Amino acid sequence: MTVEKKTPSLGNVAASETDVYAIHGADPEVLAYAMAKYSRSSLSMKESLAEISSQRAEQFLNTFYFQYGHRSIADLAHIPFAIEKLSLLAAIDLVDEQRWDGQERSTRYQDFRRSGWYTPDLGAETPKFTAAVEALFHAYQGVSAGMLEALKGAVVQPEEMKFESYERTLKARAFDVARYLLPLATNTSLGQIVNARTLETQISRLLTSPFTEIRQLAEKLRLAAAEPAWSVQREDAQVLCEEVGSVDGECGKRVAELLLREVPTAPTLVKYAAANPYLEESRRELTAAAAELMAGQAIEPAPVVDLVDDSEALEVELATSLLYPNCHYSYRQLRANVAALSEARRDELIALGTKHRGRHDELLRAFSAGQGFRFDILMDIGGFRDMHRHRRCVQLLQSFTDAHGYEEPVCPGQPTLAEAGIEAEYKAAMDASLAAYRALRDSGAPEAPQSAQYVLPLGTRCRSLFKMDFAEALYIAELRSGVAGHFSYRRVAWEMYRAVAERHPALAKHFRIEDVNVPVDLLKR
């Protein structure tokens, strides 16, 4: 008898339908563990979360994260932080992460007169520091008020516009000018949402800072990640339990436990974050190497934006990039000196960048090389803080100094400092602050060379190198040239566009650029 072979029935096999759902309420580390289980278990997310306790998550992370170096697991634990009353100087360092998301108080839309400031340890020189900061805030108030009056005299209130909106818009324009006088000591606040890997790297980098405030900030971040998080719902839950009046019975007690449970953030994933000897030793040796290479040379004048050609060998770029953040010279001037070195000496410079690298250390950021567009930018610190937000490029930052002087706020179509009658007050305040910086820097007080930077105002010029591809150059130029932007970075974006257009004229037509030299409507933001 012939037996007919039948195809197995698929009737009992569940239909293949994609299931998508958002997740809320899981502890960050428990959620990271549950997501990591996809690689080693067929359980669904709901099933994984149902069976995982915080103790099991800690055991798993200790095994696979720390013993086997599976750092990608930490990418799955995202933690929101509020960081309040830190200096502008510390905030700039805090957000200097390529994998970072957050927002900070805006110097364009908020009055910083009541923010207060951070005072570093300057010993007997502290009264001089305080006097310099108070003078800057006094000038900030005067310049803001003077520019507001000038704007009201130059811009007529439209009939259809409410006075509140009119004045609020012009106040923002006045703050655009006055913010140049805010010292780096000024307190600000910010929020960040980062994954645990970025947090660990951030804490380690900040612990390696020469600034006491920043090292203390790193310790507070680590502590905040280890302690129970502040809960938006906990206070309401407490009130609810009190209103109910009792939690008799096992069910009631369990509900109360769930409502009032304290949730840790990422105690396991960041517990080994420590100061990074690789960063510290590399910074020290590269600073010494830059000083030796450039000994006796004056800082040559440089444009606001210099699109450096990419004609040199990769080895020259690497050596120059390693030295750049550790001095105050332009990339072009520094590169000329590096290019004149022997091949053996350049190799020695590059070797300084890897000499102290530990087993799990990522290479220094300066090793990110080979991009087609490298912009050496010299601009005011306030405008740089906005440019600093662009994370799809490599940024190498130099420390703050008086060596490059300061900017004066100029916006096409807006009253100038002279027209507003505040030019003398502005220049006197800026000159006095730079003089105070030099006096404090050379005073011999504790941490004086670093701590003196707190008195520098946001109008002080700083230098930074931005490396990127064509798409990012177009994006930054288009976004930052917009008429709603601050006139400081609008000018930088315009110069970036002009530099690309000069080198690659056929590509200029692809930029949707705003000519920053055309006066803007001061009532549009």
C-alpha positions in Angstrom: 0.0 0.0 0.0 1.3 3.4 -0.9 1.4 5.9 1.9 0.7 9.4 0.8 3.1 11.9 2.4 1.4 15.0 3.6 2.8 18.4 4.2 2.8 19.3 7.9 -0.1 21.5 8.8 0.7 25.1 9.8 -2.6 25.6 11.4 -1.2 25.4 15.0 1.6 27.8 14.3 0.9 31.3 15.6 0.5 33.9 12.9 3.6 36.0 12.4 2.5 39.5 13.5 4.9 42.2 14.6 4.2 43.4 18.1 5.2 46.8 19.1 4.7 48.4 22.6 6.2 51.1 24.7 7.6 50.3 28.1 7.2 52.3 31.3 8.0 51.8 34.9 11.0 49.4 34.7 14.2 50.3 36.6 16.9 51.4 34.1 19.2 48.5 35.0 16.4 45.9 35.0 15.3 47.2 31.5 18.9 47.0 30.2 19.1 43.4 31.4 15.8 42.5 29.9 16.8 44.0 26.5 20.2 42.2 26.7 18.4 38.9 27.2 17.1 39.1 23.6 20.6 37.8 22.5 20.4 34.8 24.8 16.8 34.0 25.4 13.6 33.6 23.3 11.4 35.2 26.0 9.4 38.3 25.1 10.2 41.6 26.8 7.1 41.3 28.9 8.1 37.8 30.0 11.7 38.9 30.7 10.6 41.8 32.8 8.1 39.7 34.7 10.9 37.2 35.8 13.7 39.7 36.5 14.4 41.2 39.9 16.8 44.0 40.6 19.1 41.5 42.4 19.2 39.3 39.3 19.9 42.3 37.1 22.8 43.3 39.3 24.3 39.7 39.2 23.9 39.6 35.4 25.6 43.0 34.9 28.4 42.2 37.3 29.1 39.1 35.2 28.7 40.2 31.6 29.3 43.9 31.9 32.4 44.0 34.1 34.0 40.6 33.6 33.5 40.3 29.9 33.4 44.0 28.9 30.0 43.9 27.2 29.7 47.7 27.5 26.9 47.8 24.9 24.5 46.6 27.6 25.0 50.0 29.3 23.7 51.7 26.1 20.3 50.3 27.0 20.0 52.0 30.4 18.9 55.6 29.8 18.9 57.9 32.8 17.5 61.5 33.1 19.4 63.9 35.3 18.7 67.5 36.5 22.0 69.3 37.2 21.3 72.7 38.7 23.5 75.6 39.9 26.7 74.7 38.2 28.9 77.3 36.5 28.8 78.0 32.7 32.4 76.8 32.6 31.5 73.4 34.2 28.4 73.1 32.0 30.6 73.4 28.8 32.8 70.6 30.1 29.9 68.5 31.2 28.1 68.5 27.8 31.3 67.8 25.9 30.2 64.3 25.0 29.5 63.1 21.4 26.7 60.8 22.7 24.7 63.4 24.7 21.2 64.7 24.8 20.0 67.6 26.9 19.0 71.2 27.3 20.5 74.1 29.2 19.1 77.5 30.5 19.2 79.9 27.6 21.3 83.1 27.9 19.1 84.5 25.1 15.8 84.2 26.8 16.5 84.4 30.5 17.8 87.2 32.7 20.9 85.8 34.6 21.2 88.6 37.1 19.8 86.5 39.9 21.6 83.3 39.0 24.5 83.8 41.3 27.9 82.4 40.5 30.5 79.8 41.5 33.6 81.0 43.5 36.7 78.9 43.2 39.4 78.6 45.8 41.6 81.6 45.3 42.6 82.1 48.9 43.5 85.7 49.7 42.7 86.6 46.1 39.0 85.7 46.5 37.8 89.4 47.1 39.4 90.4 43.8 37.6 87.6 42.0 34.3 88.6 43.7 34.7 92.3 42.8 35.5 91.4 39.1 32.4 89.2 38.8 30.2 91.8 40.5 31.5 94.4 38.1 30.6 92.2 35.1 27.0 91.6 36.4 26.6 95.3 37.0 27.7 96.0 33.4 25.4 93.2 32.2 22.5 94.9 33.8 23.4 98.3 32.4 24.1 97.1 28.9 20.9 95.1 28.8 18.8 98.1 29.9 20.6 100.5 27.6 20.2 98.2 24.5 16.5 97.6 25.4 15.8 101.3 25.4 17.7 101.7 22.1 15.7 98.9 20.5 12.4 100.5 21.6 13.5 103.7 20.0 14.5 102.0 16.8 11.7 99.5 16.4 8.1 100.7 16.4 5.5 98.5 18.1 3.1 97.1 15.4 -0.6 97.8 16.1 -1.5 94.1 16.0 1.2 93.1 18.4 0.6 93.1 22.2 3.0 95.2 24.3 4.0 92.2 26.3 5.1 90.3 23.2 6.8 93.4 21.8 8.8 94.0 25.0 9.6 90.3 25.5 11.0 90.0 22.0 13.1 93.1 22.3 14.4 92.0 25.8 15.6 88.8 24.1 17.4 90.9 21.6 19.0 93.0 24.4 20.0 89.8 26.2 21.8 88.7 23.0 24.1 91.7 23.5 24.3 91.7 27.3 25.2 88.0 27.5 28.7 88.8 26.2 29.4 90.2 29.7 28.3 87.1 31.7 31.4 85.5 33.4 32.1 81.8 33.1 31.4 81.6 36.8 27.7 82.4 36.3 25.4 79.6 37.5 23.2 77.8 35.1 21.1 74.6 35.1 20.6 71.8 32.6 18.9 68.5 32.1 20.5 65.5 30.4 19.3 62.1 29.3 22.2 59.8 28.7 22.8 56.1 28.6 24.9 54.5 31.3 27.9 54.0 29.1 28.0 57.7 28.3 27.4 58.5 31.9 30.4 56.3 33.0 32.6 57.9 30.4 31.4 61.4 31.4 32.0 60.8 35.1 35.5 59.4 34.4 36.4 62.4 32.2 35.1 64.9 34.7 37.0 63.3 37.5 40.1 63.9 35.5 39.5 67.6 35.3 42.0 70.2 36.7 38.9 72.1 38.1 37.8 71.3 41.6 34.1 72.2 40.8 34.1 69.8 37.9 35.6 66.9 39.9 33.0 67.5 42.6 30.3 67.6 40.0 31.5 64.1 38.8 31.2 62.7 42.3 27.7 64.1 42.6 26.7 62.5 39.3 28.1 59.2 40.4 26.2 59.5 43.7 23.0 60.4 42.0 23.3 57.4 39.8 23.7 55.1 42.8 21.0 56.5 45.0 17.2 56.2 44.6 16.0 58.6 41.9 13.6 61.4 42.8 10.1 60.3 41.7 7.5 62.6 40.1 4.8 60.3 41.4 6.2 59.5 44.9 4.7 62.6 46.6 1.3 62.0 45.1 1.5 58.4 46.1 2.3 59.4 49.7 -0.7 61.7 49.8 -2.9 59.0 48.2 -1.9 56.4 50.9 -2.6 58.9 53.6 -6.0 59.8 52.2 -7.0 56.1 51.9 -6.2 56.0 55.6 -5.1 52.4 55.9 -3.2 49.7 54.1 -4.6 46.8 56.0 -4.1 43.4 54.6 -1.4 42.0 52.4 -2.9 43.5 49.3 -3.0 47.0 50.7 0.6 46.7 52.0 1.8 45.5 48.6 0.1 48.4 46.8 1.7 50.8 49.2 5.1 49.2 48.7 4.8 49.6 44.9 3.6 53.2 45.1 6.3 54.3 47.5 9.1 52.1 46.2 12.5 53.8 45.8 14.0 53.2 42.4 17.8 53.2 41.9 19.0 54.4 38.6 22.3 52.7 37.6 24.3 51.8 40.7 25.9 48.7 39.1 26.7 50.2 35.7 28.6 53.3 37.1 30.1 52.0 40.3 33.6 51.6 38.8 33.8 55.0 37.1 37.0 56.6 38.2 39.5 59.3 37.1 41.2 58.3 33.9 45.0 58.2 34.0 45.2 57.9 30.2 43.5 61.3 29.8 45.5 62.9 32.6 48.9 61.7 31.6 48.3 62.2 27.9 47.1 65.8 28.5 50.2 66.6 30.6 52.7 65.2 28.1 51.0 66.6 25.0 50.8 70.1 26.7 54.6 69.9 27.3 55.2 68.7 23.7 53.2 71.6 22.3 55.0 74.1 24.4 58.4 72.7 23.3 57.4 72.7 19.6 56.0 76.3 19.6 58.5 77.8 22.1 58.9 81.5 21.6 56.4 81.8 18.8 53.6 84.4 18.9 50.1 83.4 18.1 49.5 84.5 14.5 46.3 86.3 13.5 43.6 84.1 12.1 40.2 84.6 10.5 36.9 83.8 12.3 36.6 80.6 10.2 39.5 78.9 8.5 38.7 75.9 6.3 42.0 74.0 6.5 43.0 72.1 3.4 43.4 68.4 3.6 46.6 68.1 1.6 48.9 66.8 4.4 49.6 63.2 5.3 47.4 61.5 7.9 50.3 61.3 10.3 50.7 65.1 10.2 47.0 65.6 10.9 47.1 63.2 13.8 50.1 64.8 15.4 48.6 68.3 14.9 45.2 67.3 16.2 46.8 65.7 19.4 48.7 69.0 20.1 45.8 71.4 19.2 43.6 71.1 22.4 46.7 71.5 24.5 47.8 74.9 23.3 46.3 78.2 21.9 47.7 78.2 18.4 45.7 77.9 15.3 45.6 74.6 13.5 47.3 76.0 10.4 50.2 77.5 12.4 50.6 74.4 14.5 50.5 72.1 11.4 53.2 74.1 9.7 55.5 73.3 12.6 54.5 69.7 12.8 55.0 69.2 9.0 58.6 70.6 9.4 59.5 67.8 11.8 61.2 64.6 10.9 59.1 61.5 10.4 60.6 60.0 13.5 59.7 63.0 15.7 56.1 63.0 14.3 55.8 59.3 15.2 56.9 60.2 18.7 54.2 62.8 19.0 51.6 60.3 17.9 52.9 57.7 20.3 52.3 60.2 23.2 48.6 59.8 22.4 48.6 56.1 22.9 51.4 55.7 25.5 49.2 55.6 28.6 46.2 53.9 27.1 44.6 51.3 29.3 43.0 48.0 28.2 39.4 49.5 28.0 40.3 53.1 27.1 38.9 54.5 23.9 41.5 56.5 21.9 41.7 60.2 22.5 39.2 62.2 20.4 42.0 63.7 18.4 42.6 60.3 16.7 39.3 60.8 14.9 40.9 62.0 11.6 40.4 61.9 7.9 37.3 64.1 7.5 37.2 66.2 4.4 36.1 69.5 6.1 38.1 70.9 9.0 37.1 74.3 10.3 39.3 76.1 12.7 36.9 78.5 14.4 37.7 81.6 16.5 34.6 83.1 18.1 33.1 84.3 21.4 32.5 81.7 24.1 28.7 82.4 24.1 28.3 81.7 20.4 30.6 78.6 20.7 28.2 77.1 23.3 25.6 77.0 20.6 27.9 75.5 18.0 29.0 73.0 20.6 25.7 71.3 20.3 26.5 69.8 17.0 27.4 66.2 17.8 27.8 64.6 14.3 31.2 66.1 14.0 34.5 65.8 15.9 35.2 68.8 18.1 38.6 69.6 19.6 38.4 72.4 22.2 41.2 74.6 23.5 41.1 76.0 27.1 39.8 79.5 27.7 42.3 82.4 27.7 42.7 86.1 27.2 45.2 85.5 24.3 42.6 86.1 21.5 40.9 89.2 22.9 37.1 89.6 22.9 34.3 90.2 20.4 31.9 93.1 20.2 28.2 92.3 19.5 27.2 93.5 16.1 23.9 92.6 14.5 22.9 94.0 11.1 19.8 96.2 11.4 20.1 96.5 15.2 21.5 99.6 17.1 25.2 99.3 17.7 26.8 99.7 21.1 27.8 103.2 20.1 24.3 104.1 18.8 22.8 102.8 22.1 25.3 104.9 24.1 26.8 101.9 25.9 30.0 101.3 23.9 32.3 102.8 26.6 30.6 100.8 29.4 30.9 97.6 27.4 34.6 98.0 26.5 35.6 99.1 30.0 33.9 96.0 31.5 35.5 93.7 29.1 39.0 95.2 29.5 38.7 95.1 33.3 37.6 91.5 33.3 40.6 90.4 31.1 42.9 92.4 33.4 41.4 90.7 36.4 41.9 87.3 34.7 45.6 88.0 34.2 46.1 89.2 37.7 44.4 86.2 39.2 46.2 83.8 36.8 49.6 85.1 37.9 48.7 85.4 41.6 50.0 82.1 42.7 46.7 81.2 44.4 45.5 77.6 44.6 44.6 76.3 41.1 45.2 79.9 39.9 45.9 79.2 36.2 42.6 77.3 35.9 40.5 79.2 38.4 41.2 82.5 36.8 39.2 81.4 33.8 35.9 81.7 35.7 36.2 85.5 35.5 36.4 85.5 31.7 33.2 86.8 30.1 31.3 85.0 27.3 32.4 87.7 24.9 36.0 86.3 25.2 37.2 84.6 22.0 37.9 80.9 22.1 39.3 78.5 19.5 37.9 75.1 18.5 38.4 72.7 15.6 35.4 71.1 14.0 36.0 68.1 11.7 33.1 66.9 9.6 31.8 65.6 6.3 30.0 67.6 3.6 26.5 66.8 4.8 27.3 68.1 8.3 28.9 71.3 6.9 25.8 72.0 4.9 23.5 71.2 7.8 25.4 73.5 10.2 25.6 76.4 7.7 21.9 76.2 6.8 20.7 75.8 10.4 22.9 78.4 12.1 22.5 81.0 9.4 18.8 81.2 9.9 17.3 84.7 10.7 16.1 83.5 14.1 19.6 82.6 15.3 22.0 84.6 17.4 24.1 87.0 15.2 27.4 85.5 16.6 27.0 82.0 15.2 25.1 83.3 12.1 28.3 84.9 11.1 30.3 81.7 11.7 27.8 79.7 9.7 28.0 82.2 6.8 31.8 82.0 6.8 31.7 78.2 6.8 29.4 78.4 3.7 31.7 80.9 2.0 34.8 78.7 2.6 33.1 75.6 1.2 31.8 77.6 -1.8 35.2 79.0 -2.6 36.9 75.5 -2.5 34.0 73.7 -4.2 32.0 76.3 -6.2 29.8 73.6 -7.9 28.5 72.6 -4.5 27.5 76.1 -3.3 24.1 75.9 -5.1 23.0 73.1 -2.8 23.1 75.3 0.3 19.8 76.9 1.4 21.7 79.7 3.1 20.6 83.0 4.6 22.8 86.0 3.9 23.7 87.2 7.4 24.6 90.7 6.1 21.0 91.5 5.4 19.3 93.3 8.3 16.7 91.1 10.0 13.2 91.8 11.3 14.0 92.4 15.0 10.5 91.4 16.0 10.8 87.9 14.6 12.5 85.2 16.7 
